[in-house]
Amino acid sequence: MTRSAILQALDGTHPTIGRGIAIALQLLIIVSAVAIALETVQSLPTELRQVLLVVEYSVLAIFTAEYLLRLACSPKPLRYAVSFWGIVDFLSIVPAILFLVPDAQSIRSLRLLRLIRLLKLFHASHALDRLARAFQKNRDELWIFSFIALVVLYLSAVGIYHFEHQAQPDTFGSIPACLWWSLATLTTVGYGDVYPITLAGRAFTGIVLLVGLGVIAVPAGLITSALLEGDLEDPITDLDLETEYETDTNKET
């Protein structure tokens, strides 16, 4: 099997075995996540803990082999290693390797980083690629809107402080303390632990809630518009690089 075919198989795009390998890896990630959750149960029987340990060894071996295969088959291994998915693949195995090191209790606190494996579920997702390109296309607009959102966040904290600090000095005693209320209100979460009691404060809260709808709606509209345009070009993948690499090699031969 050629290097390009191996990359296709690992990415789930191989015409014959790609889908099967992709499903197998995804099931393995889910099994790993369930095992990590069960490890935290204090009353777990010793026999079941041994089974979970075997599962962890098996998952670690498979994902280590996958990472090494991707490095070996990529025409530019360093480029893959420092890419987003390369870092995700690396972090999905390193904490588990450290967990196996004896007398490394302080390092074992990193074992929860194994949950990064869940991100690998999106590795072969073309929809996620399109979403990332949509964010990239609207990057400037999103940066501007993020700055506006921060300004509105601060002004909301100032406004509620003006209306509520005398009625609730413990809750709205300062503008920094009001920032929590402002964040929860602008994002329309409304935890209910901090809320206005004056008429003016409630009226101001209604205005902030309406503004908060725009804080969510505008970025969502930008991304949705970019996705519906359908002109998002496919990014350069490791497979494309492999094809280019083989073409250049044939030319030199």
N, C-alpha and C positions, 0 to 999 in steps of 0.2 A: 504494500500500500504506500502510495506517495505521500509526501509531507502535506500537500494540499488536501488530499483525501482525508488524512487524519484530522486536519483542522476542520474540514467540513463535518466530519463525524462528531467531533467534540462540540461544534457549534449547532448541531442538529440540522444542518442543511444538506447532508449527504443524501443522494436520491434513494439509497437502499437501506442503510443502517442508521442514518442520522436521527430519524424520529425515535427509534427504539433507544438509542443511547441517550438522547435528550430526556426522554421520559424516565429512564433508569436513574440518571443523575438527579433529576428533580425529586423522585421518590426517595432517593438516598438523602437528599438535603432535608426533606420533611422528617424522615426517620431520625436523622441526627438532631433536629430541633426538638422532637418529642423526647429523645434520650436525655438531652441537656436539661429539659424541664423536669424529668423524673429523677434526675440526680439530686435535685434539691429537696426531695421528700425524705424527711428524717427517718420515718418508720419503714423505709423500703427494706424488704428482706435481703439478706446477704447474697443469696443465689441470684436474685434479680439484678443486684449491683454488679455481679460478675458478668452477667449477660450484657449489661450496659457498657461495661468495660471492653468486652469483645467487640461490640458494635462500634465503639469509639476507635478502637484499633483498626477495624476494617474500613471505616469511613476515612480515617486519616491516611491509610495506605492508598486508597483509591484516589482521593483528592490530591495527594502528593504526586502520584503517578500522572494525573491529569495535568498538574502544573508543570511538571518536568517535560511532558510531551509537548505542551504548548510552547515552552521555551525552546525545545529542540527543533520543532517544526516551523517556528516562526522565522521568516527570512531576516528579521531584525529583532533578535531576542531582547535587547535592551529596551527597544521601543515598547515591546509588549510588557516588559517587567515594570516600567514606570507608567504605563497606561492605567486608566481607572480600573478596568477589569483585571489587569495584571496584579494590581495592589490588592483588590478584593480576593483574588485567588490565593495570593501569598498570605494575607491575614487570616484566611479561613483554615490554614494548616499550621501556621507558626505557633499560635497559642496552645494548640493541642500537643505539639511537639514539646513545648516548654512544660506542659502539664506532666509529661512522662519523665522529666528530669528528676532524679531523686534529690532530696534535701534542698528543694527550691520552693519552699512554702510561699515566700514573698512573690515569686514570679507566677505562682499558680493562681493568683488573684486575677490574672489576665485571661483565665480560661473562658470567661463569658464572652470574650471576643470571638469565640467560635460561632456565635450567632450571626456573625457577618456572612456565614455560609448562606443565609437566607437570601442575600442579595444575588447569589448565583442563580436563583430561580429565574432572574430576568436576563441571564446571560445571552440566551438565544431569542430574546424577545425583540422582534423588529418594531413592534408598537412602541417600546421604550426608546428605541433609537429615534423614531420619528418625534417623540415627545421631547427628547433632548435637543434635536435640531430645531424644534419649534421655540424652545427657550433661547437657543442661540440666536435665532433670527430676530427675536424681539428683545434681545439683551439690553439695548440702550433704553427702550421704553420702560422695561422692568426696573432698571436702575433708577430712572427718574421717578417712577411711581413709588419705589421703595423709599426714596428720600422724602417725597411728599407725605407718605404714610408716617414716617418718623416725626415730621413737623406736626402733623395732625395729632399724633399721639401725645406730643408734648403740650400742645395747645389745649387738648382735652383735659390733661392733668391740671393745667393752670386754671381752666374754667371751673372744674368741679371743686378745686380747692377754694376758689372764691365763693362758691355757693354753699359749701358744706362744712368748711373748717370750723366755723363757730358752733354749728349744731352738733358736729361729731369730731371734737378735737383729737380724740384717740385714734379714730380711723382715718380722717382726712387732715392730719396735723401738719403735713408738709407736702410740697409738690412732688418730691421723690416718692413719698408714701402713696400719693394719688396715682402714680404711674401704673401700679398694679390694676387699679380699677379701670384706668384708661385702656390698658391692653386687653383686659377681659371684655370690656364693653365694645371696643372697636372691632374685635374679632368675633363679636356676637356670641361669645361663649357664655358670659353672665353666670359666673359660679354662684353668686348670691351671698358670698361671705362679706362683701362690701357693697353697699347700695345707698343711694341718697334718700333722705327723709323729708327734705324741704321741697316746697312746690317748685321753686326755681331750679333746684337741683334735678328734680325729676323731669322737668321740661327740657333742661339742658341734656340730660341723659337720652331723651327721645331723639334729639338732634344728632347726638353722637352715634346712636344706633343706626340711624339712616345713613350717616356717613360711613359707618362700618360696613354696611352692605356694599357700598362702592369699593371699599378696600379689598373685598373678596371678589366682587364681580368684574372689576376692570382687568386685573391680571388674568383671570379665568377667560374673559372674553378675548384677550390678545392671543392667548395660547390656542384657544378653540379656533379662532380665525385662521391662525397659521396652519393648524392641522387640516382645516377644510379646504385650504387653497390647493393642497396636493402637489406643490412644486418643490417639496423638500427633497433634495438630492440625497442618495444613499452615501454614507460616509465610506472612507477607505478602510477596508477590513484587512485582517491578517491574510485572508484568502486572496484578496486583490494584490497584496504585496507579494504573496507567494507566486502568483501568476506572473507578475512583473519580474520577479527574481528569476524564474525559470526561463522567461523570454530573453532576458539579458544574458543568461548563461549560454543559451543556445546560440545567440549571436556571436558570443566570444568564441564558442567552439567552431 
